[in-house]
Amino acid sequence: MDIIQIAVIGIIGMILSLILKKENSGMSVIIGIVVGIIIFMGVLPKIEAVIQMLYKIVSKSEVDIKYIDVILKIIGISYISQFASQVCSDAGEGAIASKIEFAGKVIIIVISAPVLMGLIEMILNLMP
Amino acid sequence: MDITVVFQIAAVGILVAVLNQVLIRAGREELAMMTTLAGLVVVLFWIIQYISTLFETVQTLFQLS
């Protein structure tokens, strides 16, 4: 699915949700969500290819594999929290959107804590 | 994952909006409100499976829990 198809789907979704915004605002938010899902599913094979490439690069270098897992987890969490918070802010619910963003940041910090600890210990070992 | 789903949802939305206006003109506001809610619930049931496929895909893709 190349970029032209994605742009056309986005524009069609935007027009349809505009038509429905006045009488039926709930439906226009739903159309926004569905178009977002369709575009993500369209880009999915390309994302998988990038992740495979990432693993190949890491397996060549001597970097530990668990760091890449943490990075992938963080990317996944940030994508989902961004998706949800933008849908909420589109629908006008700014407060909910910022709460979702806040929760996403906390979860990312929790996941990256072991990596930070490892880094600090490494630095302390280097100190004379 | 194609665009026909978006057209179906838009069709339901427009249909419900028109029905809403007709019922309001006929003086039955509460029925109009009911049809709007019914249309919304039907569409929500449609897209629940799409949202769950999205989240499952992201979970398997990024090895989340």
N, CA and C atoms of all chains as a GROMACS GRO file, in nm:
protein
  579
    1MET      N    1   0.087  -0.118   0.000
    1MET     CA    2   0.000   0.000   0.000
    1MET      C    3   0.090   0.124   0.000
    2ASP      N    4   0.096   0.194  -0.113
    2ASP     CA    5   0.190   0.305  -0.117
    2ASP      C    6   0.124   0.432  -0.063
    3ILE      N    7   0.201   0.538  -0.067
    3ILE     CA    8   0.161   0.658   0.005
    3ILE      C    9   0.037   0.722  -0.059
    4ILE      N   10   0.022   0.703  -0.191
    4ILE     CA   11  -0.093   0.767  -0.257
    4ILE      C   12  -0.222   0.706  -0.205
    5GLN      N   13  -0.222   0.572  -0.195
    5GLN     CA   14  -0.343   0.505  -0.146
    5GLN      C   15  -0.376   0.552  -0.006
    6ILE      N   16  -0.271   0.563   0.076
    6ILE     CA   17  -0.294   0.604   0.215
    6ILE      C   18  -0.349   0.745   0.221
    7ALA      N   19  -0.294   0.834   0.137
    7ALA     CA   20  -0.342   0.973   0.138
    7ALA      C   21  -0.488   0.977   0.094
    8VAL      N   22  -0.523   0.897  -0.007
    8VAL     CA   23  -0.661   0.900  -0.056
    8VAL      C   24  -0.756   0.850   0.052
    9ILE      N   25  -0.715   0.740   0.121
    9ILE     CA   26  -0.801   0.688   0.228
    9ILE      C   27  -0.819   0.793   0.336
   10GLY      N   28  -0.710   0.863   0.370
   10GLY     CA   29  -0.722   0.965   0.475
   10GLY      C   30  -0.816   1.077   0.434
   11ILE      N   31  -0.805   1.121   0.309
   11ILE     CA   32  -0.889   1.234   0.265
   11ILE      C   33  -1.035   1.191   0.260
   12ILE      N   34  -1.060   1.070   0.209
   12ILE     CA   35  -1.199   1.022   0.204
   12ILE      C   36  -1.255   1.013   0.345
   13GLY      N   37  -1.174   0.959   0.438
   13GLY     CA   38  -1.222   0.949   0.576
   13GLY      C   39  -1.252   1.085   0.634
   14MET      N   40  -1.165   1.184   0.602
   14MET     CA   41  -1.185   1.318   0.657
   14MET      C   42  -1.316   1.378   0.605
   15ILE      N   43  -1.340   1.358   0.474
   15ILE     CA   44  -1.464   1.416   0.417
   15ILE      C   45  -1.586   1.352   0.481
   16LEU      N   46  -1.582   1.218   0.492
   16LEU     CA   47  -1.699   1.150   0.548
   16LEU      C   48  -1.722   1.193   0.691
   17SER      N   49  -1.614   1.207   0.768
   17SER     CA   50  -1.638   1.243   0.909
   17SER      C   51  -1.683   1.388   0.919
   18LEU      N   52  -1.642   1.472   0.821
   18LEU     CA   53  -1.693   1.610   0.825
   18LEU      C   54  -1.843   1.612   0.798
   19ILE      N   55  -1.884   1.530   0.700
   19ILE     CA   56  -2.028   1.526   0.668
   19ILE      C   57  -2.107   1.491   0.792
   20LEU      N   58  -2.050   1.395   0.870
   20LEU     CA   59  -2.131   1.343   0.980
   20LEU      C   60  -2.112   1.424   1.107
   21LYS      N   61  -2.020   1.523   1.105
   21LYS     CA   62  -1.984   1.584   1.233
   21LYS      C   63  -2.103   1.657   1.295
   22LYS      N   64  -2.185   1.724   1.213
   22LYS     CA   65  -2.287   1.811   1.274
   22LYS      C   66  -2.396   1.728   1.340
   23GLU      N   67  -2.465   1.641   1.261
   23GLU     CA   68  -2.578   1.570   1.324
   23GLU      C   69  -2.529   1.461   1.418
   24ASN      N   70  -2.425   1.388   1.371
   24ASN     CA   71  -2.396   1.262   1.438
   24ASN      C   72  -2.250   1.261   1.478
   25SER      N   73  -2.210   1.342   1.578
   25SER     CA   74  -2.065   1.360   1.601
   25SER      C   75  -2.002   1.230   1.648
   26GLY      N   76  -2.080   1.142   1.714
   26GLY     CA   77  -2.019   1.016   1.757
   26GLY      C   78  -1.966   0.938   1.639
   27MET      N   79  -2.045   0.936   1.532
   27MET     CA   80  -2.006   0.856   1.415
   27MET      C   81  -1.880   0.912   1.351
   28SER      N   82  -1.862   1.044   1.355
   28SER     CA   83  -1.743   1.099   1.286
   28SER      C   84  -1.617   1.059   1.361
   29VAL      N   85  -1.626   1.048   1.494
   29VAL     CA   86  -1.508   1.003   1.570
   29VAL      C   87  -1.476   0.859   1.533
   30ILE      N   88  -1.584   0.778   1.519
   30ILE     CA   89  -1.563   0.636   1.486
   30ILE      C   90  -1.496   0.622   1.350
   31ILE      N   91  -1.538   0.706   1.255
   31ILE     CA   92  -1.476   0.700   1.123
   31ILE      C   93  -1.328   0.734   1.135
   32GLY      N   94  -1.296   0.833   1.218
   32GLY     CA   95  -1.154   0.867   1.238
   32GLY      C   96  -1.075   0.748   1.289
   33ILE      N   97  -1.133   0.676   1.386
   33ILE     CA   98  -1.063   0.560   1.442
   33ILE      C   99  -1.042   0.454   1.334
   34VAL      N  100  -1.146   0.425   1.256
   34VAL     CA  101  -1.137   0.317   1.158
   34VAL      C  102  -1.035   0.351   1.050
   35VAL      N  103  -1.033   0.478   1.006
   35VAL     CA  104  -0.935   0.515   0.903
   35VAL      C  105  -0.795   0.500   0.959
   36GLY      N  106  -0.777   0.538   1.087
   36GLY     CA  107  -0.644   0.520   1.148
   36GLY      C  108  -0.603   0.374   1.148
   37ILE      N  109  -0.698   0.286   1.182
   37ILE     CA  110  -0.664   0.143   1.187
   37ILE      C  111  -0.629   0.093   1.047
   38ILE      N  112  -0.707   0.134   0.945
   38ILE     CA  113  -0.682   0.086   0.809
   38ILE      C  114  -0.543   0.129   0.763
   39ILE      N  115  -0.507   0.254   0.792
   39ILE     CA  116  -0.376   0.302   0.746
   39ILE      C  117  -0.266   0.225   0.819
   40PHE      N  118  -0.284   0.199   0.948
   40PHE     CA  119  -0.179   0.126   1.019
   40PHE      C  120  -0.165  -0.015   0.964
   41MET      N  121  -0.282  -0.082   0.937
   41MET     CA  122  -0.273  -0.217   0.882
   41MET      C  123  -0.207  -0.215   0.745
   42GLY      N  124  -0.225  -0.105   0.671
   42GLY     CA  125  -0.162  -0.097   0.540
   42GLY      C  126  -0.012  -0.088   0.550
   43VAL      N  127   0.036  -0.020   0.655
   43VAL     CA  128   0.182   0.001   0.666
   43VAL      C  129   0.247  -0.116   0.738
   44LEU      N  130   0.167  -0.208   0.793
   44LEU     CA  131   0.218  -0.315   0.879
   44LEU      C  132   0.334  -0.394   0.818
   45PRO      N  133   0.321  -0.448   0.694
   45PRO     CA  134   0.434  -0.527   0.642
   45PRO      C  135   0.564  -0.449   0.640
   46LYS      N  136   0.555  -0.320   0.613
   46LYS     CA  137   0.680  -0.242   0.610
   46LYS      C  138   0.739  -0.231   0.750
   47ILE      N  139   0.653  -0.218   0.851
   47ILE     CA  140   0.705  -0.209   0.988
   47ILE      C  141   0.774  -0.340   1.024
   48GLU      N  142   0.712  -0.453   0.986
   48GLU     CA  143   0.776  -0.582   1.018
   48GLU      C  144   0.912  -0.591   0.952
   49ALA      N  145   0.922  -0.544   0.826
   49ALA     CA  146   1.051  -0.551   0.758
   49ALA      C  147   1.155  -0.469   0.834
   50VAL      N  148   1.115  -0.351   0.883
   50VAL     CA  149   1.211  -0.267   0.956
   50VAL      C  150   1.256  -0.338   1.082
   51ILE      N  151   1.161  -0.404   1.151
   51ILE     CA  152   1.199  -0.471   1.276
   51ILE      C  153   1.294  -0.587   1.248
   52GLN      N  154   1.265  -0.664   1.140
   52GLN     CA  155   1.358  -0.774   1.106
   52GLN      C  156   1.498  -0.718   1.080
   53MET      N  157   1.503  -0.606   1.006
   53MET     CA  158   1.634  -0.546   0.976
   53MET      C  159   1.704  -0.507   1.104
   54LEU      N  160   1.625  -0.450   1.199
   54LEU     CA  161   1.683  -0.408   1.327
   54LEU      C  162   1.747  -0.528   1.396
   55TYR      N  163   1.672  -0.641   1.396
   55TYR     CA  164   1.728  -0.759   1.464
   55TYR      C  165   1.854  -0.806   1.394
   56LYS      N  166   1.855  -0.801   1.260
   56LYS     CA  167   1.974  -0.846   1.188
   56LYS      C  168   2.094  -0.761   1.227
   57ILE      N  169   2.072  -0.627   1.228
   57ILE     CA  170   2.184  -0.538   1.263
   57ILE      C  171   2.236  -0.572   1.402
   58VAL      N  172   2.141  -0.592   1.496
   58VAL     CA  173   2.184  -0.615   1.635
   58VAL      C  174   2.256  -0.748   1.646
   59SER      N  175   2.206  -0.851   1.573
   59SER     CA  176   2.273  -0.981   1.588
   59SER      C  177   2.416  -0.973   1.536
   60LYS      N  178   2.441  -0.886   1.438
   60LYS     CA  179   2.580  -0.874   1.389
   60LYS      C  180   2.664  -0.807   1.496
   61SER      N  181   2.616  -0.692   1.549
   61SER     CA  182   2.700  -0.624   1.650
   61SER      C  183   2.687  -0.700   1.780
   62GLU      N  184   2.774  -0.673   1.878
   62GLU     CA  185   2.773  -0.753   2.000
   62GLU      C  186   2.678  -0.693   2.104
   63VAL      N  187   2.587  -0.599   2.058
   63VAL     CA  188   2.496  -0.539   2.156
   63VAL      C  189   2.401  -0.648   2.206
   64ASP      N  190   2.368  -0.640   2.336
   64ASP     CA  191   2.282  -0.741   2.397
   64ASP      C  192   2.141  -0.730   2.336
   65ILE      N  193   2.074  -0.846   2.316
   65ILE     CA  194   1.946  -0.847   2.247
   65ILE      C  195   1.838  -0.781   2.333
   66LYS      N  196   1.857  -0.782   2.468
   66LYS     CA  197   1.743  -0.735   2.550
   66LYS      C  198   1.726  -0.585   2.535
   67TYR      N  199   1.830  -0.512   2.496
   67TYR     CA  200   1.811  -0.368   2.478
   67TYR      C  201   1.714  -0.342   2.362
   68ILE      N  202   1.727  -0.424   2.255
   68ILE     CA  203   1.638  -0.402   2.141
   68ILE      C  204   1.495  -0.434   2.179
   69ASP      N  205   1.478  -0.538   2.265
   69ASP     CA  206   1.341  -0.568   2.308
   69ASP      C  207   1.282  -0.450   2.382
   70VAL      N  208   1.362  -0.388   2.469
   70VAL     CA  209   1.311  -0.274   2.544
   70VAL      C  210   1.274  -0.162   2.447
   71ILE      N  211   1.360  -0.139   2.348
   71ILE     CA  212   1.331  -0.030   2.252
   71ILE      C  213   1.200  -0.059   2.178
   72LEU      N  214   1.184  -0.186   2.135
   72LEU     CA  215   1.060  -0.218   2.061
   72LEU      C  216   0.939  -0.200   2.151
   73LYS      N  217   0.951  -0.242   2.278
   73LYS     CA  218   0.838  -0.225   2.370
   73LYS      C  219   0.803  -0.078   2.382
   74ILE      N  220   0.906   0.005   2.396
   74ILE     CA  221   0.880   0.148   2.414
   74ILE      C  222   0.813   0.204   2.290
   75ILE      N  223   0.857   0.161   2.172
   75ILE     CA  224   0.795   0.211   2.048
   75ILE      C  225   0.649   0.168   2.044
   76GLY      N  226   0.622   0.042   2.081
   76GLY     CA  227   0.483  -0.006   2.077
   76GLY      C  228   0.395   0.072   2.173
   77ILE      N  229   0.445   0.091   2.296
   77ILE     CA  230   0.365   0.162   2.396
   77ILE      C  231   0.342   0.305   2.351
   78SER      N  232   0.443   0.369   2.296
   78SER     CA  233   0.424   0.510   2.258
   78SER      C  234   0.328   0.518   2.140
   79TYR      N  235   0.332   0.416   2.051
   79TYR     CA  236   0.238   0.423   1.938
   79TYR      C  237   0.094   0.411   1.987
   80ILE      N  238   0.069   0.314   2.076
   80ILE     CA  239  -0.068   0.293   2.121
   80ILE      C  240  -0.117   0.414   2.200
   81SER      N  241  -0.031   0.466   2.288
   81SER     CA  242  -0.079   0.579   2.371
   81SER      C  243  -0.099   0.702   2.284
   82GLN      N  244  -0.017   0.718   2.179
   82GLN     CA  245  -0.036   0.833   2.090
   82GLN      C  246  -0.165   0.816   2.011
   83PHE      N  247  -0.189   0.693   1.963
   83PHE     CA  248  -0.311   0.667   1.886
   83PHE      C  249  -0.434   0.702   1.971
   84ALA      N  250  -0.436   0.650   2.094
   84ALA     CA  251  -0.554   0.673   2.179
   84ALA      C  252  -0.566   0.820   2.215
   85SER      N  253  -0.454   0.884   2.247
   85SER     CA  254  -0.468   1.023   2.295
   85SER      C  255  -0.506   1.115   2.180
   86GLN      N  256  -0.459   1.085   2.058
   86GLN     CA  257  -0.498   1.174   1.947
   86GLN      C  258  -0.645   1.154   1.914
   87VAL      N  259  -0.694   1.030   1.922
   87VAL     CA  260  -0.836   1.008   1.896
   87VAL      C  261  -0.919   1.085   1.998
   88CYS      N  262  -0.874   1.081   2.126
   88CYS     CA  263  -0.950   1.152   2.229
   88CYS      C  264  -0.944   1.303   2.204
   89SER      N  265  -0.829   1.354   2.166
   89SER     CA  266  -0.823   1.501   2.149
   89SER      C  267  -0.900   1.541   2.024
   90ASP      N  268  -0.905   1.452   1.922
   90ASP     CA  269  -0.990   1.481   1.806
   90ASP      C  270  -1.134   1.496   1.848
   91ALA      N  271  -1.177   1.407   1.936
   91ALA     CA  272  -1.318   1.411   1.977
   91ALA      C  273  -1.343   1.527   2.073
   92GLY      N  274  -1.236   1.601   2.109
   92GLY     CA  275  -1.258   1.717   2.195
   92GLY      C  276  -1.229   1.689   2.340
   93GLU      N  277  -1.189   1.566   2.374
   93GLU     CA  278  -1.166   1.534   2.515
   93GLU      C  279  -1.018   1.554   2.546
   94GLY      N  280  -0.977   1.680   2.562
   94GLY     CA  281  -0.834   1.705   2.586
   94GLY      C  282  -0.786   1.645   2.716
   95ALA      N  283  -0.873   1.645   2.819
   95ALA     CA  284  -0.828   1.597   2.951
   95ALA      C  285  -0.794   1.449   2.943
   96ILE      N  286  -0.883   1.370   2.881
   96ILE     CA  287  -0.856   1.226   2.872
   96ILE      C  288  -0.728   1.202   2.794
   97ALA      N  289  -0.711   1.280   2.687
   97ALA     CA  290  -0.593   1.261   2.602
   97ALA      C  291  -0.466   1.282   2.685
   98SER      N  292  -0.464   1.388   2.766
   98SER     CA  293  -0.339   1.413   2.841
   98SER      C  294  -0.320   1.306   2.948
   99LYS      N  295  -0.431   1.252   3.003
   99LYS     CA  296  -0.413   1.144   3.103
   99LYS      C  297  -0.350   1.021   3.036
  100ILE      N  298  -0.395   0.988   2.915
  100ILE     CA  299  -0.340   0.870   2.845
  100ILE      C  300  -0.192   0.894   2.817
  101GLU      N  301  -0.158   1.016   2.774
  101GLU     CA  302  -0.016   1.045   2.746
  101GLU      C  303   0.065   1.026   2.874
  102PHE      N  304   0.011   1.078   2.985
  102PHE     CA  305   0.083   1.070   3.113
  102PHE      C  306   0.106   0.924   3.150
  103ALA      N  307  -0.001   0.843   3.138
  103ALA     CA  308   0.014   0.701   3.174
  103ALA      C  309   0.116   0.634   3.084
  104GLY      N  310   0.114   0.667   2.955
  104GLY     CA  311   0.210   0.607   2.863
  104GLY      C  312   0.352   0.639   2.904
  105LYS      N  313   0.376   0.766   2.943
  105LYS     CA  314   0.513   0.804   2.983
  105LYS      C  315   0.555   0.726   3.106
  106VAL      N  316   0.463   0.711   3.204
  106VAL     CA  317   0.500   0.640   3.327
  106VAL      C  318   0.538   0.496   3.292
  107ILE      N  319   0.457   0.431   3.205
  107ILE     CA  320   0.485   0.290   3.171
  107ILE      C  321   0.619   0.280   3.101
  108ILE      N  322   0.650   0.378   3.015
  108ILE     CA  323   0.778   0.372   2.944
  108ILE      C  324   0.893   0.384   3.043
  109ILE      N  325   0.877   0.473   3.142
  109ILE     CA  326   0.985   0.487   3.241
  109ILE      C  327   1.002   0.356   3.317
  110VAL      N  328   0.889   0.294   3.353
  110VAL     CA  329   0.899   0.168   3.429
  110VAL      C  330   0.973   0.063   3.347
  111ILE      N  331   0.943   0.057   3.217
  111ILE     CA  332   1.005  -0.047   3.134
  111ILE      C  333   1.154  -0.018   3.115
  112SER      N  334   1.188   0.110   3.105
  112SER     CA  335   1.329   0.138   3.076
  112SER      C  336   1.412   0.146   3.202
  113ALA      N  337   1.351   0.124   3.320
  113ALA     CA  338   1.427   0.134   3.446
  113ALA      C  339   1.546   0.038   3.449
  114PRO      N  340   1.529  -0.094   3.420
  114PRO     CA  341   1.646  -0.183   3.428
  114PRO      C  342   1.761  -0.138   3.339
  115VAL      N  343   1.729  -0.085   3.220
  115VAL     CA  344   1.838  -0.042   3.132
  115VAL      C  345   1.913   0.073   3.198
  116LEU      N  346   1.837   0.166   3.259
  116LEU     CA  347   1.902   0.279   3.325
  116LEU      C  348   1.991   0.230   3.438
  117MET      N  349   1.938   0.132   3.516
  117MET     CA  350   2.019   0.082   3.627
  117MET      C  351   2.148   0.021   3.573
  118GLY      N  352   2.138  -0.057   3.465
  118GLY     CA  353   2.258  -0.118   3.410
  118GLY      C  354   2.357  -0.012   3.368
  119LEU      N  355   2.307   0.096   3.306
  119LEU     CA  356   2.398   0.202   3.262
  119LEU      C  357   2.469   0.263   3.381
  120ILE      N  358   2.393   0.292   3.488
  120ILE     CA  359   2.455   0.358   3.604
  120ILE      C  360   2.561   0.268   3.665
  121GLU      N  361   2.529   0.136   3.677
  121GLU     CA  362   2.630   0.047   3.734
  121GLU      C  363   2.755   0.045   3.647
  122MET      N  364   2.734   0.045   3.512
  122MET     CA  365   2.851   0.041   3.424
  122MET      C  366   2.938   0.164   3.449
  123ILE      N  367   2.871   0.280   3.462
  123ILE     CA  368   2.948   0.403   3.483
  123ILE      C  369   3.022   0.397   3.616
  124LEU      N  370   2.952   0.348   3.719
  124LEU     CA  371   3.018   0.343   3.851
  124LEU      C  372   3.138   0.250   3.845
  125ASN      N  373   3.125   0.138   3.770
  125ASN     CA  374   3.242   0.047   3.763
  125ASN      C  375   3.360   0.117   3.697
  126LEU      N  376   3.330   0.205   3.600
  126LEU     CA  377   3.442   0.270   3.530
  126LEU      C  378   3.514   0.367   3.623
  127MET      N  379   3.436   0.421   3.722
  127MET     CA  380   3.500   0.523   3.806
  127MET      C  381   3.617   0.459   3.882
  128PRO      N  382   3.728   0.532   3.902
  128PRO     CA  383   3.845   0.476   3.974
  128PRO      C  384   3.810   0.449   4.120
  129MET      N  385  -0.888  -0.539   0.524
  129MET     CA  386  -0.861  -0.403   0.568
  129MET      C  387  -0.878  -0.310   0.447
  130ASP      N  388  -1.001  -0.291   0.408
  130ASP     CA  389  -1.018  -0.201   0.296
  130ASP      C  390  -1.118  -0.092   0.332
  131ILE      N  391  -1.140  -0.007   0.236
  131ILE     CA  392  -1.209   0.116   0.270
  131ILE      C  393  -1.361   0.097   0.273
  132THR      N  394  -1.409  -0.024   0.231
  132THR     CA  395  -1.555  -0.039   0.228
  132THR      C  396  -1.614  -0.026   0.368
  133VAL      N  397  -1.535  -0.060   0.468
  133VAL     CA  398  -1.588  -0.049   0.605
  133VAL      C  399  -1.621   0.097   0.635
  134VAL      N  400  -1.532   0.186   0.590
  134VAL     CA  401  -1.555   0.328   0.618
  134VAL      C  402  -1.683   0.374   0.550
  135PHE      N  403  -1.704   0.324   0.425
  135PHE     CA  404  -1.825   0.365   0.354
  135PHE      C  405  -1.949   0.310   0.423
  136GLN      N  406  -1.941   0.185   0.474
  136GLN     CA  407  -2.059   0.130   0.543
  136GLN      C  408  -2.093   0.214   0.665
  137ILE      N  409  -1.988   0.248   0.743
  137ILE     CA  410  -2.014   0.326   0.864
  137ILE      C  411  -2.071   0.463   0.829
  138ALA      N  412  -2.016   0.524   0.723
  138ALA     CA  413  -2.068   0.655   0.683
  138ALA      C  414  -2.212   0.642   0.639
  139ALA      N  415  -2.245   0.532   0.569
  139ALA     CA  416  -2.383   0.514   0.523
  139ALA      C  417  -2.476   0.504   0.642
  140VAL      N  418  -2.436   0.423   0.742
  140VAL     CA  419  -2.521   0.410   0.861
  140VAL      C  420  -2.536   0.544   0.928
  141GLY      N  421  -2.425   0.620   0.937
  141GLY     CA  422  -2.432   0.750   1.005
  141GLY      C  423  -2.527   0.843   0.934
  142ILE      N  424  -2.516   0.849   0.801
  142ILE     CA  425  -2.603   0.942   0.726
  142ILE      C  426  -2.748   0.898   0.739
  143LEU      N  427  -2.770   0.765   0.730
  143LEU     CA  428  -2.908   0.713   0.741
  143LEU      C  429  -2.968   0.753   0.875
  144VAL      N  430  -2.889   0.734   0.980
  144VAL     CA  431  -2.940   0.766   1.114
  144VAL      C  432  -2.966   0.915   1.125
  145ALA      N  433  -2.878   0.997   1.066
  145ALA     CA  434  -2.897   1.142   1.074
  145ALA      C  435  -3.028   1.180   1.004
  146VAL      N  436  -3.051   1.123   0.885
  146VAL     CA  437  -3.174   1.157   0.812
  146VAL      C  438  -3.295   1.110   0.890
  147LEU      N  439  -3.288   0.987   0.940
  147LEU     CA  440  -3.400   0.934   1.017
  147LEU      C  441  -3.428   1.023   1.137
  148ASN      N  442  -3.318   1.071   1.197
  148ASN     CA  443  -3.331   1.158   1.312
  148ASN      C  444  -3.412   1.283   1.276
  149GLN      N  445  -3.375   1.344   1.164
  149GLN     CA  446  -3.445   1.467   1.124
  149GLN      C  447  -3.592   1.437   1.098
  150VAL      N  448  -3.618   1.324   1.027
  150VAL     CA  449  -3.758   1.292   0.994
  150VAL      C  450  -3.839   1.277   1.122
  151LEU      N  451  -3.780   1.204   1.218
  151LEU     CA  452  -3.855   1.179   1.341
  151LEU      C  453  -3.876   1.309   1.419
  152ILE      N  454  -3.774   1.396   1.416
  152ILE     CA  455  -3.791   1.523   1.489
  152ILE      C  456  -3.904   1.604   1.426
  153ARG      N  457  -3.902   1.608   1.288
  153ARG     CA  458  -4.010   1.684   1.222
  153ARG      C  459  -4.144   1.623   1.258
  154ALA      N  460  -4.148   1.488   1.274
  154ALA     CA  461  -4.277   1.425   1.304
  154ALA      C  462  -4.314   1.446   1.450
  155GLY      N  463  -4.227   1.516   1.524
  155GLY     CA  464  -4.265   1.550   1.660
  155GLY      C  465  -4.231   1.442   1.760
  156ARG      N  466  -4.149   1.340   1.723
  156ARG     CA  467  -4.118   1.233   1.822
  156ARG      C  468  -3.970   1.242   1.854
  157GLU      N  469  -3.934   1.339   1.938
  157GLU     CA  470  -3.792   1.361   1.966
  157GLU      C  471  -3.730   1.240   2.033
  158GLU      N  472  -3.808   1.177   2.129
  158GLU     CA  473  -3.744   1.068   2.204
  158GLU      C  474  -3.711   0.952   2.113
  159LEU      N  475  -3.800   0.926   2.011
  159LEU     CA  476  -3.770   0.816   1.918
  159LEU      C  477  -3.645   0.850   1.837
  160ALA      N  478  -3.633   0.979   1.800
  160ALA     CA  479  -3.515   1.019   1.722
  160ALA      C  480  -3.388   0.992   1.803
  161MET      N  481  -3.395   1.028   1.931
  161MET     CA  482  -3.279   1.004   2.017
  161MET      C  483  -3.248   0.854   2.022
  162MET      N  484  -3.354   0.772   2.029
  162MET     CA  485  -3.331   0.626   2.038
  162MET      C  486  -3.264   0.574   1.911
  163THR      N  487  -3.310   0.623   1.795
  163THR     CA  488  -3.250   0.569   1.672
  163THR      C  489  -3.104   0.611   1.663
  164THR      N  490  -3.073   0.734   1.708
  164THR     CA  491  -2.931   0.774   1.704
  164THR      C  492  -2.848   0.681   1.790
  165LEU      N  493  -2.899   0.654   1.912
  165LEU     CA  494  -2.824   0.564   2.001
  165LEU      C  495  -2.811   0.425   1.939
  166ALA      N  496  -2.922   0.377   1.878
  166ALA     CA  497  -2.916   0.242   1.820
  166ALA      C  498  -2.811   0.237   1.710
  167GLY      N  499  -2.812   0.341   1.622
  167GLY     CA  500  -2.712   0.341   1.515
  167GLY      C  501  -2.572   0.341   1.569
  168LEU      N  502  -2.550   0.420   1.675
  168LEU     CA  503  -2.416   0.427   1.733
  168LEU      C  504  -2.374   0.292   1.789
  169VAL      N  505  -2.467   0.224   1.857
  169VAL     CA  506  -2.431   0.095   1.918
  169VAL      C  507  -2.398  -0.006   1.809
  170VAL      N  508  -2.476  -0.008   1.702
  170VAL     CA  509  -2.450  -0.104   1.594
  170VAL      C  510  -2.310  -0.081   1.539
  171VAL      N  511  -2.276   0.046   1.513
  171VAL     CA  512  -2.146   0.074   1.454
  171VAL      C  513  -2.035   0.040   1.551
  172LEU      N  514  -2.061   0.066   1.682
  172LEU     CA  515  -1.958   0.033   1.781
  172LEU      C  516  -1.928  -0.116   1.780
  173PHE      N  517  -2.036  -0.199   1.769
  173PHE     CA  518  -2.011  -0.343   1.765
  173PHE      C  519  -1.930  -0.381   1.642
  174TRP      N  520  -1.951  -0.308   1.531
  174TRP     CA  521  -1.872  -0.338   1.411
  174TRP      C  522  -1.726  -0.315   1.434
  175ILE      N  523  -1.697  -0.196   1.496
  175ILE     CA  524  -1.555  -0.160   1.494
  175ILE      C  525  -1.480  -0.218   1.614
  176ILE      N  526  -1.553  -0.279   1.709
  176ILE     CA  527  -1.482  -0.339   1.823
  176ILE      C  528  -1.380  -0.442   1.772
  177GLN      N  529  -1.421  -0.524   1.674
  177GLN     CA  530  -1.328  -0.627   1.627
  177GLN      C  531  -1.208  -0.562   1.557
  178TYR      N  532  -1.229  -0.447   1.489
  178TYR     CA  533  -1.115  -0.383   1.423
  178TYR      C  534  -1.017  -0.330   1.527
  179ILE      N  535  -1.070  -0.270   1.633
  179ILE     CA  536  -0.982  -0.217   1.737
  179ILE      C  537  -0.906  -0.331   1.803
  180SER      N  538  -0.975  -0.446   1.826
  180SER     CA  539  -0.905  -0.557   1.895
  180SER      C  540  -0.798  -0.615   1.803
  181THR      N  541  -0.826  -0.621   1.671
  181THR     CA  542  -0.719  -0.672   1.582
  181THR      C  543  -0.601  -0.576   1.585
  182LEU      N  544  -0.629  -0.444   1.587
  182LEU     CA  545  -0.518  -0.349   1.589
  182LEU      C  546  -0.433  -0.372   1.713
  183PHE      N  547  -0.497  -0.380   1.830
  183PHE     CA  548  -0.417  -0.390   1.953
  183PHE      C  549  -0.346  -0.524   1.959
  184GLU      N  550  -0.411  -0.633   1.911
  184GLU     CA  551  -0.340  -0.762   1.913
  184GLU      C  552  -0.219  -0.756   1.820
  185THR      N  553  -0.237  -0.694   1.703
  185THR     CA  554  -0.125  -0.687   1.608
  185THR      C  555  -0.010  -0.610   1.670
  186VAL      N  556  -0.041  -0.496   1.733
  186VAL     CA  557   0.066  -0.417   1.792
  186VAL      C  558   0.133  -0.497   1.902
  187GLN      N  559   0.053  -0.572   1.980
  187GLN     CA  560   0.114  -0.649   2.090
  187GLN      C  561   0.209  -0.754   2.035
  188THR      N  562   0.165  -0.826   1.934
  188THR     CA  563   0.256  -0.930   1.883
  188THR      C  564   0.374  -0.866   1.811
  189LEU      N  565   0.351  -0.755   1.746
  189LEU     CA  566   0.458  -0.696   1.665
  189LEU      C  567   0.570  -0.645   1.755
  190PHE      N  568   0.534  -0.575   1.864
  190PHE     CA  569   0.637  -0.514   1.948
  190PHE      C  570   0.665  -0.596   2.072
  191GLN      N  571   0.620  -0.721   2.075
  191GLN     CA  572   0.643  -0.810   2.190
  191GLN      C  573   0.605  -0.742   2.322
  192LEU      N  574   0.493  -0.670   2.320
  192LEU     CA  575   0.443  -0.617   2.448
  192LEU      C  576   0.391  -0.735   2.528
  193SER      N  577   0.340  -0.707   2.652
  193SER     CA  578   0.308  -0.820   2.741
  193SER      C  579   0.217  -0.917   2.669
   0.00000   0.00000   0.00000
